[in-house]
Each structure stands twice: as structure tokens, then as C-alpha cells.
Amino acid sequence: MRIGLMSIGLSLLIIFIIMINTGNVGEE
């Protein structure tokens, strides 16, 4: 019943990880 919240959480988590990876690549 909380699949919606899990989907939103996973989406935010993936976006957050991508932002961190992009920032690390930009610094190097």
C-alpha cells in the first residue's frame, strides 16, 4: 500500500546519487 512512497523515495535517491556522481566528475 506504500508502493507510491517507496517509488518517490527511490526516485529521489537515484537523482541524488546522479547529482553527486556528476559533481564528483565535474570536480575531477
PQR file with spaces between the fields and no chain letter, atoms N, CA, C, O and H, PARSE charges and radii, in Angstrom:
ATOM       1  N    MET     1       0.837   -1.204    0.000 -0.4000 1.5000
ATOM       2  CA   MET     1       0.000    0.000    0.000 -0.0000 2.0000
ATOM       3  C    MET     1       0.874    1.257    0.000  0.5500 1.7000
ATOM       4  O    MET     1       0.409    2.350   -0.320 -0.5500 1.4000
ATOM       5  N    ARG     2       2.142    1.083    0.362 -0.4000 1.5000
ATOM       6  CA   ARG     2       3.048    2.243    0.386 -0.0000 2.0000
ATOM       7  C    ARG     2       4.010    2.198   -0.796  0.5500 1.7000
ATOM       8  O    ARG     2       5.109    2.748   -0.738 -0.5500 1.4000
ATOM       9  H    ARG     2       2.520    0.194    0.622  0.4000 1.0000
ATOM      10  N    ILE     3       3.583    1.536   -1.865 -0.4000 1.5000
ATOM      11  CA   ILE     3       4.461    1.443   -3.042 -0.0000 2.0000
ATOM      12  C    ILE     3       4.721    2.839   -3.604  0.5500 1.7000
ATOM      13  O    ILE     3       5.818    3.124   -4.084 -0.5500 1.4000
ATOM      14  H    ILE     3       2.690    1.089   -1.912  0.4000 1.0000
ATOM      15  N    GLY     4       3.711    3.707   -3.544 -0.4000 1.5000
ATOM      16  CA   GLY     4       3.866    5.073   -4.067 -0.0000 2.0000
ATOM      17  C    GLY     4       4.985    5.798   -3.344  0.5500 1.7000
ATOM      18  O    GLY     4       5.848    6.404   -3.981 -0.5500 1.4000
ATOM      19  H    GLY     4       2.820    3.475   -3.154  0.4000 1.0000
ATOM      20  N    LEU     5       4.979    5.741   -2.005 -0.4000 1.5000
ATOM      21  CA   LEU     5       6.027    6.430   -1.235 -0.0000 2.0000
ATOM      22  C    LEU     5       7.383    5.821   -1.549  0.5500 1.7000
ATOM      23  O    LEU     5       8.368    6.548   -1.680 -0.5500 1.4000
ATOM      24  H    LEU     5       4.278    5.249   -1.488  0.4000 1.0000
ATOM      25  N    MET     6       7.453    4.496   -1.673 -0.4000 1.5000
ATOM      26  CA   MET     6       8.731    3.835   -1.980 -0.0000 2.0000
ATOM      27  C    MET     6       9.233    4.281   -3.350  0.5500 1.7000
ATOM      28  O    MET     6      10.427    4.527   -3.524 -0.5500 1.4000
ATOM      29  H    MET     6       6.653    3.906   -1.567  0.4000 1.0000
ATOM      30  N    SER     7       8.334    4.387   -4.316 -0.4000 1.5000
ATOM      31  CA   SER     7       8.743    4.804   -5.668 -0.0000 2.0000
ATOM      32  C    SER     7       9.308    6.219   -5.625  0.5500 1.7000
ATOM      33  O    SER     7      10.342    6.503   -6.230 -0.5500 1.4000
ATOM      34  H    SER     7       7.365    4.187   -4.175  0.4000 1.0000
ATOM      35  N    ILE     8       8.614    7.114   -4.896 -0.4000 1.5000
ATOM      36  CA   ILE     8       9.092    8.505   -4.811 -0.0000 2.0000
ATOM      37  C    ILE     8      10.450    8.529   -4.109  0.5500 1.7000
ATOM      38  O    ILE     8      11.358    9.241   -4.538 -0.5500 1.4000
ATOM      39  H    ILE     8       7.774    6.884   -4.405  0.4000 1.0000
ATOM      40  N    GLY     9      10.589    7.759   -3.042 -0.4000 1.5000
ATOM      41  CA   GLY     9      11.859    7.728   -2.304 -0.0000 2.0000
ATOM      42  C    GLY     9      12.986    7.223   -3.190  0.5500 1.7000
ATOM      43  O    GLY     9      14.076    7.795   -3.205 -0.5500 1.4000
ATOM      44  H    GLY     9       9.851    7.180   -2.694  0.4000 1.0000
ATOM      45  N    LEU    10      12.721    6.142   -3.934 -0.4000 1.5000
ATOM      46  CA   LEU    10      13.763    5.599   -4.816 -0.0000 2.0000
ATOM      47  C    LEU    10      14.121    6.620   -5.897  0.5500 1.7000
ATOM      48  O    LEU    10      15.293    6.779   -6.237 -0.5500 1.4000
ATOM      49  H    LEU    10      11.836    5.677   -3.922  0.4000 1.0000
ATOM      50  N    SER    11      13.121    7.307   -6.434 -0.4000 1.5000
ATOM      51  CA   SER    11      13.397    8.300   -7.486 -0.0000 2.0000
ATOM      52  C    SER    11      14.285    9.410   -6.945  0.5500 1.7000
ATOM      53  O    SER    11      15.263    9.794   -7.587 -0.5500 1.4000
ATOM      54  H    SER    11      12.169    7.178   -6.158  0.4000 1.0000
ATOM      55  N    LEU    12      13.946    9.931   -5.754 -0.4000 1.5000
ATOM      56  CA   LEU    12      14.765   10.998   -5.163 -0.0000 2.0000
ATOM      57  C    LEU    12      16.158   10.482   -4.874  0.5500 1.7000
ATOM      58  O    LEU    12      17.140   11.192   -5.093 -0.5500 1.4000
ATOM      59  H    LEU    12      13.151    9.619   -5.233  0.4000 1.0000
ATOM      60  N    LEU    13      16.258    9.243   -4.380 -0.4000 1.5000
ATOM      61  CA   LEU    13      17.569    8.680   -4.050 -0.0000 2.0000
ATOM      62  C    LEU    13      18.426    8.554   -5.312  0.5500 1.7000
ATOM      63  O    LEU    13      19.611    8.887   -5.297 -0.5500 1.4000
ATOM      64  H    LEU    13      15.460    8.667   -4.203  0.4000 1.0000
ATOM      65  N    ILE    14      17.823    8.072   -6.402 -0.4000 1.5000
ATOM      66  CA   ILE    14      18.567    7.916   -7.663 -0.0000 2.0000
ATOM      67  C    ILE    14      19.028    9.287   -8.163  0.5500 1.7000
ATOM      68  O    ILE    14      20.176    9.442   -8.578 -0.5500 1.4000
ATOM      69  H    ILE    14      16.861    7.801   -6.414  0.4000 1.0000
ATOM      70  N    ILE    15      18.136   10.277   -8.125 -0.4000 1.5000
ATOM      71  CA   ILE    15      18.503   11.625   -8.594 -0.0000 2.0000
ATOM      72  C    ILE    15      19.631   12.171   -7.733  0.5500 1.7000
ATOM      73  O    ILE    15      20.559   12.797   -8.245 -0.5500 1.4000
ATOM      74  H    ILE    15      17.203   10.151   -7.789  0.4000 1.0000
ATOM      75  N    PHE    16      19.553   11.934   -6.412 -0.4000 1.5000
ATOM      76  CA   PHE    16      20.585   12.435   -5.503 -0.0000 2.0000
ATOM      77  C    PHE    16      21.929   11.804   -5.831  0.5500 1.7000
ATOM      78  O    PHE    16      22.951   12.490   -5.862 -0.5500 1.4000
ATOM      79  H    PHE    16      18.799   11.426   -5.997  0.4000 1.0000
ATOM      80  N    ILE    17      21.928   10.494   -6.077 -0.4000 1.5000
ATOM      81  CA   ILE    17      23.184    9.793   -6.412 -0.0000 2.0000
ATOM      82  C    ILE    17      23.748   10.316   -7.732  0.5500 1.7000
ATOM      83  O    ILE    17      24.955   10.525   -7.854 -0.5500 1.4000
ATOM      84  H    ILE    17      21.098    9.937   -6.052  0.4000 1.0000
ATOM      85  N    ILE    18      22.880   10.527   -8.716 -0.4000 1.5000
ATOM      86  CA   ILE    18      23.344   11.022  -10.023 -0.0000 2.0000
ATOM      87  C    ILE    18      23.959   12.406   -9.860  0.5500 1.7000
ATOM      88  O    ILE    18      24.987   12.704  -10.468 -0.5500 1.4000
ATOM      89  H    ILE    18      21.899   10.358   -8.617  0.4000 1.0000
ATOM      90  N    MET    19      23.334   13.257   -9.039 -0.4000 1.5000
ATOM      91  CA   MET    19      23.863   14.607   -8.820 -0.0000 2.0000
ATOM      92  C    MET    19      25.243   14.522   -8.183  0.5500 1.7000
ATOM      93  O    MET    19      26.152   15.251   -8.579 -0.5500 1.4000
ATOM      94  H    MET    19      22.499   13.016   -8.545  0.4000 1.0000
ATOM      95  N    ILE    20      25.407   13.642   -7.202 -0.4000 1.5000
ATOM      96  CA   ILE    20      26.710   13.501   -6.523 -0.0000 2.0000
ATOM      97  C    ILE    20      27.753   13.003   -7.525  0.5500 1.7000
ATOM      98  O    ILE    20      28.865   13.528   -7.574 -0.5500 1.4000
ATOM      99  H    ILE    20      24.668   13.050   -6.881  0.4000 1.0000
ATOM     100  N    ASN    21      27.399   11.998   -8.317 -0.4000 1.5000
ATOM     101  CA   ASN    21      28.348   11.453   -9.296 -0.0000 2.0000
ATOM     102  C    ASN    21      28.735   12.530  -10.307  0.5500 1.7000
ATOM     103  O    ASN    21      29.908   12.651  -10.663 -0.5500 1.4000
ATOM     104  H    ASN    21      26.496   11.572   -8.277  0.4000 1.0000
ATOM     105  N    THR    22      27.767   13.306  -10.768 -0.4000 1.5000
ATOM     106  CA   THR    22      28.051   14.358  -11.743 -0.0000 2.0000
ATOM     107  C    THR    22      28.963   15.403  -11.115  0.5500 1.7000
ATOM     108  O    THR    22      29.880   15.895  -11.771 -0.5500 1.4000
ATOM     109  H    THR    22      26.815   13.207  -10.479  0.4000 1.0000
ATOM     110  N    GLY    23      28.721   15.750   -9.844 -0.4000 1.5000
ATOM     111  CA   GLY    23      29.554   16.746   -9.160 -0.0000 2.0000
ATOM     112  C    GLY    23      30.977   16.236   -9.018  0.5500 1.7000
ATOM     113  O    GLY    23      31.929   16.985   -9.240 -0.5500 1.4000
ATOM     114  H    GLY    23      27.976   15.349   -9.311  0.4000 1.0000
ATOM     115  N    ASN    24      31.135   14.961   -8.649 -0.4000 1.5000
ATOM     116  CA   ASN    24      32.478   14.396   -8.495 -0.0000 2.0000
ATOM     117  C    ASN    24      33.211   14.416   -9.830  0.5500 1.7000
ATOM     118  O    ASN    24      34.388   14.770   -9.885 -0.5500 1.4000
ATOM     119  H    ASN    24      30.362   14.353   -8.469  0.4000 1.0000
ATOM     120  N    VAL    25      32.533   14.042  -10.897 -0.4000 1.5000
ATOM     121  CA   VAL    25      33.168   14.017  -12.214 -0.0000 2.0000
ATOM     122  C    VAL    25      33.546   15.437  -12.622  0.5500 1.7000
ATOM     123  O    VAL    25      34.593   15.649  -13.233 -0.5500 1.4000
ATOM     124  H    VAL    25      31.576   13.754  -10.852  0.4000 1.0000
ATOM     125  N    GLY    26      32.690   16.420  -12.283 -0.4000 1.5000
ATOM     126  CA   GLY    26      32.963   17.806  -12.653 -0.0000 2.0000
ATOM     127  C    GLY    26      34.189   18.326  -11.916  0.5500 1.7000
ATOM     128  O    GLY    26      34.991   19.064  -12.488 -0.5500 1.4000
ATOM     129  H    GLY    26      31.840   16.248  -11.787  0.4000 1.0000
ATOM     130  N    GLU    27      34.341   17.941  -10.638 -0.4000 1.5000
ATOM     131  CA   GLU    27      35.498   18.423   -9.880 -0.0000 2.0000
ATOM     132  C    GLU    27      36.785   17.830  -10.424  0.5500 1.7000
ATOM     133  O    GLU    27      37.801   18.519  -10.522 -0.5500 1.4000
ATOM     134  H    GLU    27      33.689   17.342  -10.173  0.4000 1.0000
ATOM     135  N    GLU    28      36.743   16.547  -10.780 -0.4000 1.5000
ATOM     136  CA   GLU    28      37.944   15.896  -11.308 -0.0000 2.0000
ATOM     137  C    GLU    28      38.095   16.237  -12.796  0.5500 1.7000
ATOM     138  O    GLU    28      39.045   15.789  -13.439 -0.5500 1.4000
ATOM     139  H    GLU    28      35.918   15.987  -10.700  0.4000 1.0000
